[in-house]
Amino acid sequence: MRGARALVNRMNGELGKRPTPSGAQIQLKWEVTADAPAGTSEAVDLLLRAGHLLTEADKSALTTFLQQRLKIARTQDGAGALLERMLAVLDYRSWFAFSVEHRDGTGRPWKVLTRKEHGAGSGGRKAVMLHLPLFAAAAAFYESAQPDPKAAKTTARLVVLDEAFAGIDRPMRAELMGLLVEFDLDFVMTSYDEWGFYSQLDGLSTYHLSREQGFPGVHADWFQWDGQRRIQMGAQ
């Protein structure tokens, strides 16, 4: 659980460095849900403390909470093997939920980004609010990896995007591509009409795939982008 909390903190650290083009800031809240088992908030607080800081009363309360969870696992019928039920009732991930908070400028109060508020924004604002936390999460996840001395000096930090920027105008697509660069993420994207030739990207390979009815196979035209110009590499 401490590792998960540290990962959320790293996500917010990444988000804190990158306000939206309009100056808004975004952060993630990872909190115990209202429908979590009784006593979960108190138990989580105790679990996140160092063991030597727990009083005897704290230890007793934590033990009682865990015993109650295990009792539920033992009394459940027809829900898999006992070990599976025990793992399920102790899976802290089901006790938590993420929410996105935003504010328009430093110093203003944070507000939860609701569906209604997100839907009322411009197309560009909605796109940034949606993708910025996802990119921050991916970057923080890769940052949490342990270094491997046997691995190559540069390892891909890969995300896969399927029609991710559909319905967004070209200037905003360029901004979102630029966020991928800022987060030092490598990406593979599929798109109906996106070529990806933006100055925000210093390198890109694009394959334009086409099929002719009645002919087997797919024709691929390969292009490279160097940050300034498109170079046709030939058919594949």
N, C-alpha and C positions, 0 to 999 in steps of 0.2 A: 504493500500500500504506500509506503514511503517513496518507492520508486515511481509509482503512478503520480503521486503528488509532485515529485520533482520534475517529471515529464511535463505536467501541466504548467509548472512554473517556467520551464524552458520555453514552452509555447508562448506564454505571455511575455517572456523576455524578447522573443523574436517579434511579436506583434507590437511591443512597445517601441521598437526601433523604426517601425514602418507605419506611420499614419496614412490614411487614404489621401488621394489627390485633393480632396476638399478640406483636409485637415482633421477629419474625425479619427478617433482612436477606438480600437476594439480590444476586448479581453475576453477570456474564457473563464467561466465559473464552473467548478466541479464540486457539486454539493450533494449531500444526502437527500434523497427524495422524501416527500411527505408520506408516501405509502411504504417506506422501508419498514422492516420489523421494529417493534417497540424497543426502545433503548439503543437503537443503532447509532444515533449521533453521539451519545455519551461513550459508547464502546469504541467508536472510531477515534474520538479524542484521546482515549486511553491507549489505543493501539499505536497512535502516532507519537506518543511520549517515549522517552528513553525508559527502559525497564527499571533502572535504579531510582527514578523519580516517582514511581507509583507507591502509594501508601498501601497498607494492608487492606483498607477499605476499597481502594481502587482495584486491587488485584481480585478481591472477592466479587466486586461488581462485574468485572470483565469475565471472570470465570463463570459467573451465573449466566451472563449473556450467551457465552459460547455453549454452555451446557444446554440452554434452552434451544439453541439452533440445532444441536446434535439430537436432542430429544425429538424434534420435529422430523428429522431425517429418519430416525428409527421407527416412528409411528406411521410414516407414509406408506401406503400400500400400492402395489402395482405401478411404481414409478422408477423402475430400474433397480439395479443392485444397490446394496447399502452404501458401498463406497461412492457410487455415483451420486446418491442422494446427499451424502455428507459433503461432498465437494460442491454440490449445487447450493446448499443452504449456507455454506461458508464463503461463497464466491462474492467478494465485496463489490465487484463491478455492478452487480444487479442492485446494489443499494444506492448507487450514485446516478446522477444525470448531468449532462453538460447544458449550459445555457450561454448565449453570447450577449455580452454587454457592450454598450457603445457610449461615447460622449463626444460632443462637438468642441474639441479643444481641451488642453490641459487645464486642470483646476475645476472643471465642471463636474457635477455628480454623474456617476455611471447609471445607465438605464438599461433594463433588459430589452433586447431586440426581439420584439414580438413578430408573429407572422403578419399582423395587420400593418405594423410600422414598416417592416421590410417591404411589403407589397406596395406601400404608398410612395416609396422612393423612386428616383429616376432609374432607368435601365442600367446606367453605369454604376450608380451607387449600389444597387442591388447586386450587381455582379461582383463588385469588390467586397462587399459585406459577406457574400457567400464564399468566395474563393480564398480570401485572405486568411481566415482561420484554418482552412484545409491545408494551404501551403505551409503555414507556420507549424501545424501539427506534423507534417511530413519532415520538415527541416529539423524540428526538435527530436523526432524519432531517430533520424540518422545521426544527429549529434550525440545521442545517448549510447551509440554503439561503442564497444571497447576497441581500441586500436589493435590491429593485427600486424605485427612486424613482418609477417610473411606475405602480406597482401601488397598489391601494387600501390604506389604512392598516391595515385588518383583513382578512386573507385566511384562508379556511377551512383548518384543519389537519385534513383529513378522514380518517377510518378507516371502513371498511364492515364490519359485523358480521352474520353470518348465524347465527341461533339460538345466539349466543355464550354465553348464560348459561342454557341449557336444563338442567334438573335441579338447579338451585341454588335454595335457599330465598330468600324475598323480602328478609330483612335482608342477606344476603350480596350479592344483586343490587344492593341500594342502595349497599353499600360499593364494589362494582366500578364502578357508575355514577359514584360520587364520585371514583374514581381517574381517570376520563376527564376530569373537571373539573380535578383537580389537575394533570394533564399538559397542560391547555389544549388538549384535542383535541375536534374536532367529529365527530359520528358519525351514520351512517345505519344503522339496524338493522332486520332482519326477524325476526319472532317470531310464534309461534302464539298465545301468550297474554300477552306482555309489553306493558304499557301505558307503563311508564317514569315513572310519577308518584311520584317520590321527592323528599324535601326536599333531598337532595344536589344535585339539578339545579335551576338557577334559570330554565330555559326549555326548552321542548320542544314540538314538533308531532308529534302521533300521528294516523295514519290507520288506522281500522279498516275492513278490506276484507271484503266478503261477497258471495256469489253465490247466486242462486236458480236451482234446476234448471229448465231449460226457458226461461230468460230470458237474452238476450244481455247482455254487459257485466258490469261489477263496480260494486257500490255502495260508496261511500267516505264514512264519517262522519269528520269532521275535529274533533280536539280540540287545545286548547293547554293547556300547564301552565306556571304562572308561579312555581313553587317552593312554592306553598301550596295552590293550588286548581286543579281541572280546569274548563276552560271549553269548552263545546260550541259550535263555530263553524258547524256546519251540514253538510249533505250536499253531496258534490261530484259 
